[in-house]
């Protein structure tokens, strides 16, 4: 959730957000996916480190 809350705040302030999906984690795979989905729905564009 640390990434999700920070990303959502940045999106709300007008920044473009690109969460690096393979460099973040959650308390479970489901929590990781839920946080990432929430950021994507708000306009974040997921990327890979590759």
C-alpha positions as protocol buffer text, in pm:
chain_id: "A"
residue {
  index: 1
  type: UNK
  ca { x: 0 y: 0 z: 0 }
}
residue {
  index: 2
  type: UNK
  ca { x: 295 y: 237 z: 41 }
}
residue {
  index: 3
  type: UNK
  ca { x: 333 y: 251 z: -337 }
}
residue {
  index: 4
  type: UNK
  ca { x: -41 y: 280 z: -394 }
}
residue {
  index: 5
  type: UNK
  ca { x: -101 y: 571 z: -156 }
}
residue {
  index: 6
  type: UNK
  ca { x: 205 y: 760 z: -280 }
}
residue {
  index: 7
  type: UNK
  ca { x: 112 y: 697 z: -644 }
}
residue {
  index: 8
  type: UNK
  ca { x: -249 y: 802 z: -592 }
}
residue {
  index: 9
  type: UNK
  ca { x: -138 y: 1124 z: -422 }
}
residue {
  index: 10
  type: UNK
  ca { x: 101 y: 1198 z: -710 }
}
residue {
  index: 11
  type: UNK
  ca { x: -171 y: 1131 z: -969 }
}
residue {
  index: 12
  type: UNK
  ca { x: -407 y: 1362 z: -781 }
}
residue {
  index: 13
  type: UNK
  ca { x: -141 y: 1635 z: -795 }
}
residue {
  index: 14
  type: UNK
  ca { x: -112 y: 1595 z: -1173 }
}
residue {
  index: 15
  type: UNK
  ca { x: 205 y: 1386 z: -1199 }
}
residue {
  index: 16
  type: UNK
  ca { x: 247 y: 1095 z: -1437 }
}
residue {
  index: 17
  type: UNK
  ca { x: 300 y: 773 z: -1242 }
}
residue {
  index: 18
  type: UNK
  ca { x: 486 y: 465 z: -1365 }
}
residue {
  index: 19
  type: UNK
  ca { x: 499 y: 198 z: -1091 }
}
residue {
  index: 20
  type: UNK
  ca { x: 771 y: -62 z: -1152 }
}
residue {
  index: 21
  type: UNK
  ca { x: 561 y: -373 z: -1097 }
}
residue {
  index: 22
  type: UNK
  ca { x: 844 y: -620 z: -1045 }
}
residue {
  index: 23
  type: UNK
  ca { x: 1023 y: -399 z: -790 }
}
residue {
  index: 24
  type: UNK
  ca { x: 734 y: -366 z: -544 }
}
residue {
  index: 25
  type: UNK
  ca { x: 553 y: -617 z: -331 }
}
residue {
  index: 26
  type: UNK
  ca { x: 265 y: -655 z: -93 }
}
residue {
  index: 27
  type: UNK
  ca { x: 173 y: -861 z: 207 }
}
residue {
  index: 28
  type: UNK
  ca { x: 39 y: -1122 z: -37 }
}
residue {
  index: 29
  type: UNK
  ca { x: 11 y: -1163 z: -413 }
}
residue {
  index: 30
  type: UNK
  ca { x: -353 y: -1055 z: -386 }
}
residue {
  index: 31
  type: UNK
  ca { x: -264 y: -738 z: -197 }
}
residue {
  index: 32
  type: UNK
  ca { x: 7 y: -658 z: -453 }
}
residue {
  index: 33
  type: UNK
  ca { x: -239 y: -698 z: -740 }
}
residue {
  index: 34
  type: UNK
  ca { x: -514 y: -499 z: -565 }
}
residue {
  index: 35
  type: UNK
  ca { x: -283 y: -204 z: -500 }
}
residue {
  index: 36
  type: UNK
  ca { x: -153 y: -210 z: -855 }
}
residue {
  index: 37
  type: UNK
  ca { x: -507 y: -234 z: -998 }
}
residue {
  index: 38
  type: UNK
  ca { x: -612 y: 67 z: -791 }
}
residue {
  index: 39
  type: UNK
  ca { x: -323 y: 276 z: -926 }
}
residue {
  index: 40
  type: UNK
  ca { x: -392 y: 163 z: -1283 }
}
residue {
  index: 41
  type: UNK
  ca { x: -761 y: 258 z: -1252 }
}
residue {
  index: 42
  type: UNK
  ca { x: -651 y: 606 z: -1141 }
}
residue {
  index: 43
  type: UNK
  ca { x: -427 y: 646 z: -1447 }
}
residue {
  index: 44
  type: UNK
  ca { x: -91 y: 497 z: -1349 }
}
residue {
  index: 45
  type: UNK
  ca { x: 101 y: 319 z: -1625 }
}
residue {
  index: 46
  type: UNK
  ca { x: 277 y: 4 z: -1495 }
}
residue {
  index: 47
  type: UNK
  ca { x: 625 y: -71 z: -1626 }
}
residue {
  index: 48
  type: UNK
  ca { x: 888 y: -341 z: -1578 }
}
residue {
  index: 49
  type: UNK
  ca { x: 1248 y: -278 z: -1482 }
}
residue {
  index: 50
  type: UNK
  ca { x: 1356 y: -449 z: -1804 }
}
